[in-house]
Amino acid sequence: MLLEPTTILVVDRHENGSPVLSALTRHSWLRIRAALLGSGDYAMGRFLGIERKTGEDLARSVVDGRLFRQMGALRQRYRRPLLLVEALAEGGPVLGVSWPALRGALVSVSVAFGVPVLRSASPEETAELIATAARQLRELVSIPYARPGYRPKGWRRRALYVLQGLPHVGPRRAAALLAALGSIEAVAGADAVALGRVPGVGRGIATSMREALGPERPA
């Protein structure tokens, strides 16, 4: 039986003792590391950053204005930021904050800040959502399109194959990208300027690649 690749998930120390953390340890393929994160509660490198809030946490952060500061920082730091709201009862006030105000805050998070919002009913479901997000974003998941059929063997051949799925990238450009940036993850995380500096790529192709890979993370 093939073992599932290990994924490192960094957890903010403020989450110590959380039932979410306890549930995440049941996934043997997740390697949990505690750290003091500058933004978010759970992170996978600079790709995935998750801010977890219970319904009461959300209400408090709306009152003191912390929510939007946190979302701005999350959006700036991670390519895939995510707000995960746990056990939020719909329709009624929470800690004196009306439901329309809470709902409006969540809309602002999604629309104004561009941070997706997921909802969970319990810490266990929160852990499952985090694990699913981490699984989907590891390794080749930064590339939005995977071609069916042939799967080459060996790390370099697989990397070149995947890079050739990007717009205007053939074998030579794929090899140049890998030589210059070192990995698929680095290519996916590079901005259009960095991609354009790779020999044989240029500004126009770099722009097309960046559009296929998704929006750049703000500096």
N, C-alpha and C positions, 0 to 999 in steps of 0.2 A: 504494500500500500504506500502510495506517495504521500510524503508529509507536506502539509500546507506551509508555504514560505512564511518565515517570521516577519512580523511587522512591528516596528517600534512606535509606541504611542506614548507621548509625553503628557503627564497629568500634573496640573498645578497642585502645589502642596496644600492649598486651601481645600482641595477635594479629599484630603485624607480622612478616612472614616466614612466617606459617602457610600451609601448602598450601591450607587452606580459603579464605583470603583471595584467593590466586591464582586458585582456581577460581571464586570469586564475580565476579571482574573480567571473566569471559567473558560475563556477562549484561549486555548493553549498556544495558538499561533500569534497571539498578541504579547509582546514584551513590554511591560509597563515600566516607565521610568518617571520618577517624581522630580519636579523642578519648579522653580518660581518663574512662571511664564509672565512675560510682559503684557500679553493680551490673550484672552481666552482661558478656558479651563482644560481643554484637551487639544492636542496638536499632533500632526504627523509632518515633521519638518516644517517647511514654509508652504506646503501645499494645502493642508487641511487645518483649519482652526475652528474650534467649536466653543461657543459660549453657552453654558447651561444655566437656565434659570427656572426655579419653581414659580408657580403663579404669584406667590407672595414676594419672591425676589424681583419679579418683573414689576409688580406694583410699586415697590420701594424705589426701584431704579427709575421709574417714570416720574415719581414725586421729586426726587433729588436731582434729576437731570443726568444721572449717570449712564442711563441706557444708551443715549445717542453718542456720548463720548466713547463708550465701549465699542459701539458698532463702527465708529469711524476708525478706531485703532485696529479693530479686527479686520476691517476691509483693507486697511493699509498694509498689514503684516502678512496676510495669507492670500494665496491665489484662490482658494475655495473657502471663504468664511461661511459660518453657519450659526444661526441662533436656534437653540433647542429649548423649547418651553415645555416644562413638565407639570402635569397636574393643574392645569389652569381651567377652572370652572367657567363655562361660558354663560353670558346673560346677566350676571349679577356683579356687584362691586367686590373688589378685593382690597382689604385694608383701607377702605374708604375711597378707593379709586374706581370710578364708574366703568362699566363695561365698554361704553363707547370710547372712553379715553384709552383704555387698554387696547381695544381693537384698532383705534387710530394709530397708536404707537407701533403696533405690529405692522400695519400697512406702511408706515413711514420707514421702518426698518427694511422692508422688502423693496419698496419703490424708490425712496430717496437715497438709501445707502446701498441698495443692490445686494443685500444679505438675505439669502433664503431663510425662511422660518419653518422649522419642523415642530410638530407637537407630539408629546408622548403622554400616556396615562399614568406611568409609574416609573420608578428608577430602573426596574428591570427592562422595560421597553426602551428607555433612554439608552441603556447599555447596548441593546441590540441595534438601535439606530446608529450609534457611534461605531460599533464594530462593522456594520454593513458599509458605512461611509468609508471607513479605513480600508476595507477589503477592495472596494471599487476604485479607490484612488491610488493604490500601490502599483509599483512596477510600471506597466505599460498604460495604465488608465489615464495618464495625462494626454494620451493621444485619443481623440474622440472617435476615430473610425478604425476598426480592425477588419482586415480583409479575410474572408473565409478561405479554406482550402489549405494550401501548402504552408507548413510551419517549419522553417529551417532550424537546424540544431546548432548549438553553440551561442554564447552570449553575443558575440560580435555580429554574427550572421542574423540573429533575431533582431538586434538593434537596427542594423542596416535595412532589414526588411520592413520594419515598422516605420522608420523614417521615410521610406519611399512611398508611404501612404499619404504623405503631405503634398500639398499642391506644388507642382513643378519640380519635385525632388526625385531625381533618378539615382542610379547607383553612384555616380561621381559626386553629386551634391550630398548624398547621404553619407558617403565616406568622409567628405570634407567637414560636414557638420559634426560627425562623431570625433574626428581628429581634433577639431578646434575646441569643442565643448566637453567631450569626454563621456557623455551618457545621454540617454533619451530624456532623463529627468532634467538635465541641464539645458537641453535644447528646448524642452517644454517650458522651462522657467525663464528663458532668455527673452529680453525685449527685442523689438524690431531692429533697433540700432545694433545690438550685439549680433543678431542673426545676419544683418546686412554686411557686417565686417568679415564674415566667413568667406574665403575665396570661392568665387563662382556663384555666390548667392545674390548679392546686390539688394538694393532698397525695395524694388517692386516685388520680388519673390519673397523677401523677408516679410513684407506687409501681408502678402497672401498667406504665408505660413502662420503668422501671428493671429490672423483672423480665424484660421482653422483651429488653432490651439486654444482660442478663447481670449478674453480681454486681458491686457497686461495688468499686473498688480501695481497699483500706484506706488511711486517711490517715496 
